Amino acid sequence: MRHSEIKKKRWTYSETCVYNLSYHIIWCPKYRMRILVGDVAARLKELLYEKADENGWTVRSLEIMPDHVHIFLSATPADAVAQILAKLKGGTARQLREEFPQLKRFLPTLWTRSYYVESVGHVSSRTIEKYIADQKLRSASQKRRHSSHG
């Protein structure tokens, strides 16, 4: 099984931590040109899976649209989002422009420098905010229980 294939487990374990880090990332070709079609789109999809495998990321979902890319991937705590994007965009731009020279005629660079990213987890942000807010209440409650026993 490829590392980048979907895994249904919630957490990943390493020697030093347990984590669940996933990102929904979107980026576009320069000038949002509609060039991600046909063979270019198919090859880009292959390259993105290859890059994920090389770096130990799990692609959970991937869609190539004519003028943008959506990828939902899981990474490790050591992988900064900017580095993930640099590897995905940098490697694919070079390879696609070599394999499809017509891309060089249309665009000075393949990708824009900008992107959208959202971290995605199993628990909603509202749940985390409530959990953190409740910590002082929980701590006070535990102190009262312990002080009444001694």
Secondary structure, DSSP 4 states (H G I P E B T S, - for coil): --TTS----S-EE-SS-EE-EEEEEEE-BGGG-S---HHHHHHHHHHHHHHHHHHT-EEEEEEEETTEEEEEEEE-TT--HHHHHHHHHHHHHHHHHHH-THHHHH-SSSB-S--EEEEE-SS-HHHHHHHHHHHHHHHHHHHHHHHHH-
